[in-house]
Amino acid sequence: MELRQLEYFVAVAEEGGFGRAADRLTIVQSAVSQQIGRLERELGVRLFDRSRRHVRLTGAGERLLAEARLVLAGAERLRGVAADIAGGVEGVLRVGTVHAPGDRVYRALNELAAIAPRLRVRPRRLPPAERLAAVRSGELDAALVRALRHAPGLEVLDVWSDPLYVALPADHPLAAHPGPRLDQLGRIPLRLAAREANPPFHDLITDACRTAGIDPPAGPPFTTLQHTLTEIASAPPSWTVFYEVATLPTVHGVTITRLPDMSVPTALAVQPGPPSPALRHLLEALHRTPARAD
């Protein structure tokens, strides 16, 4: 069964004849008769009583006419939804997300809802490497990843930049500096998570240290931020660097200060090629969303 057969069926029923239906459809009458015959054989019922003067619906045809109209209306709705999806007006956008300062991600999604109210977002939290793999495989349409500069097989589009913070013992001489530089921190052990935990951020910090001409001794491993800050307050001098997720923590015995002249970028990783309209809406929403609510 084909949609055009149902269209011909409805046209013949509404016009009351094959010739008039052919005129309405701008095709030859024989094509209409042929397709109606095929539809009748497919359904196993006669749709019309034919005579030289009149073409009338049979009882079966009268019953099936309503169903045919529903099918055609559904097909038209399907075309409309498909057009809206292609235009980025409607659809589902699957996005890998990150922890951002405050409620920035939620505000960005609210901004997207204002731009495209019928575009739904399905957020997913995954580790950075899994996020990128999901975009490559098509499981995700895009992923926010912090500190990412390049990713094989993907395009990386910068959207945000956030400050970095240094935590060190409050009684250390550098704690009195308003913003200690990396070259000043180089002699103190650095607590940094293993590269496999977050490759982009690990590479951002180690590359920045090399650029500053330092190779800080490795301190005890970074575990959670809270545990690491507690260790910095009580153990031999060490320091760590991190970005804000919710609010800056307060830990007795630890000074937290902004790292000058350095920030951590957040990018949207997508498959190569021109972004779809839905992704363009998402990028617009991300760019419109400030770090802090007004």
N, C-alpha and C positions, 0 to 999 in steps of 0.2 A: 504494500500500500504506500502511495506517495502523497505528499501534501497537495500536489497539483491536481490529483484525482479528486480529492475532497473539495478543492476550489472549484473544479468543473461541476461537481455534483451540486454544490450550493448555487452556482451560477445558473444551471439548468432549472433547478427548482424555483429560484426567484424570478427568472425570466419567462418561465413557462414554455420553453422550447430550446432545441439544440442550436437552431440558427441564431436566435437572439442572444443565447449564451456565448456563441462563437464571436458574435459582433462585440459583445461586452469584453470578452477576453482577448480580442484582436488576434484570433487564430482561425483556422479553417474549421468548418463544421465537422468534417470527417475525423479530425483529431479529437474533438470533444466526444463524439460518439464512440470512438475507439477506446478512449480512456475510461469512459463510463462503463463500457462493457467489461473492461479488465477489472474495474472496481467491483462490479457485480459478481464476477467469477471469484474474486478474492474473498468477498464477504459471504458468498453462497446464497444471496437473495437478489430478487429483482427490485430495483429502486424506482423504476418508472413504468407506467403503462403507456405504451407508444401507439399512436395512431397517426393517420395522415394529417389530421386536423389538430390534435391535442396531444400534449405530453403531460401526464399527471403523475404525481407521486403515488406509489403503492403504500399500503399500510406500513410495510417495513421501511420504505423510503421516508415516510413522514416521521417515524420514530428515530431513524438514524440521522435525519437532517439536523436535529438539535445537537446530537453528539458531534457531528462534523463541524458545526459552528463553534462548539467548545474547543475542539482540537485546533482549529484555525486561529481562534482567539488566543489559545495558549501558545501557539507557534509565534504569533505576533508579539506577545508579551516576552517570549524568549528572545526574539530579535532585539526588542527594545532594551532588555536587561544586558544583552551582549554588547549593544552599542554603548550603553552607559559604562560598562566595565572597560571597554576599549578606550573610552574617553576619560577614565579615571573618576567618574562620578559615583560609581557603585562598585562593590566587590569586596574581597577579603585580602588584606595585606598582611603577610606573615613576617614578623620582624623580630630579630634577636635583639635584646635590650641589655643595658648596663645599669649599674647603680650610678646615679648622677647626683650632684649636690642638691640638697633639698628635694623638691618635687619636680625637678626640671623635665624629666621624661613624661610625667603625668600632664604637666602643663603643655608640653609639645603635642601630646595626643589630643588634648582638648582643643588646641589650635588647629590641628588637622581636622577635627570634627566640625569646626566652624567653617573650614575651607571646603570640605567635602562631607556633608552630613551623612550620606549613605555609604560611605567607604568605611568598612569595619577593619579594625586592626586586631590581629591575633598575636600578642607578644609572647616571647619565649625566653626564658633565662637558661643559658648554656655557658659552659666555660669558653673562653675566647677561641681556642682552636676548633672546638666543636661548632661554634657559631659560624666560623668561616667555611668549614666543611659543609655545613647545612646549606649555605648560600651556593656553593659550587654545585651541589647535588640537585638544587632546585627545591629542597625541603623548606627553605626560607627564601623570601623575596629580597631581603636586605638584613643587615646586622650592624648595629652600633658596636664599635670596638674602640677602646681607648688606647692611645699611643701607637696606633697602627699607621705605618708610613707606606707600606706596599704589601701586597698579598698576591702570590702567583695565581694567575687565572682570574683575578677579580679587579674591579676598579675601586679605588679608595677615594671617597669624596669627603673632604673636611667639612665639619659642621660646627663644632664647638672647640673652645680652648679654655682650660681651667688651670688655676694656679697649683703649684706644688708646694708642699710644706715639709719642713725639716723638724724632727723631734730629737732632742739631745738632753743630757742631764742638766737640770736647772743650775747646778753649781759649777758647771764647766765654763771656762772663760769665754768660749764662743757664744754661750747663751746670752751674754750681755750685748752681743751685736744685734742690731735691728734686723739684719738679714745676712747670715753667714753665707759666704760663697763656697762653691764646691772645692776650690783650691785650698780654702782654709780648713775644710773638713777632711782633707785627704789623709791625715795621719791617724784619724780615729777609726776604729773598726765599723764597717757598714753592715747593718742588718738588712739584707735584701732577699726576697723570696727566690727560690730556685727558678731558673729560666723556664722549666717546663710548666710551672704554675701559671705564668703569664708572660709568654715570650715578648710581646711588643713592649710592655712596660719595663721588663728587665733590660731589653736592648736599649731603650731610651735612656735609662739611667747610666748603664755602663758606657754607652757611647759618649754621653755628656761628660762623664768622668775622664775619659781618654782625651776629649777635646780640651778639658781644663788642665790636662797634663798630670793627672793623678791616677793612682791605682790603689784605692783604699783597701786596707787589709780586711778580709772577710770576718765579720763577727758571727755570733750565733745566728741561726737561721731566723728569718721573719716567719712567724706562724700566723696568728691573728693580730690585728692592730692593737687591740686592748692588751693582750698578753705581751706583745713586743714592747709597748710603752711602759708597762709595769716593770719589765726586765731592765729597760733603759734607766728607770728611776732608781733601781736598787743594785744593779750589777756594775762591774767596771765600765768606764766610759765607752759608749758606742752611740751610733745615731742611725736613724732611718729616714726615708723620704716616702711620702704618700700623697694621695690626692683626697680631697674631701668627698665623702659619700652622702652623709646626712648632715651632720654638724661637726665642727671641730671638737675633738674630745678634750677633756680636762683631766689630767692625771697629776697628782701631787708628786713633786720632784722632777717634773719634765717640763721643759720649755718647748713650745711649738711656735715656729715662726715661718713666714713665707720665704721660699727660696727665690732670690731675685733673678730676674732675666731668664726665667725658664718656666715653661708651662707644659701641660699634658694635653695633646689634641684628642678629640673624639671624632671619629670618622664613620661614615656610612659605607659599608662594603656591599657592593652590588655586582651582578654579572656584567661583563663588558658590553658596550653598545649604548645607544641612546636610551636613557631611562624612560620607563613607561609613564603615562600621565599620572597614575597613582603614585609612583615613586617621586615624580616631580612635585606632587602635592605634599608628600612627606618631607622632602627636602625644604620646601618653602616653610612648612610648619616648624621644622627644626631650626632653620635660620632665623625665624621670627621670635624664637623663645629665648629670652635673656636668662642669664645665670640665676638671677634673683627675681622673684615676683615684685611688681611695683607696689 
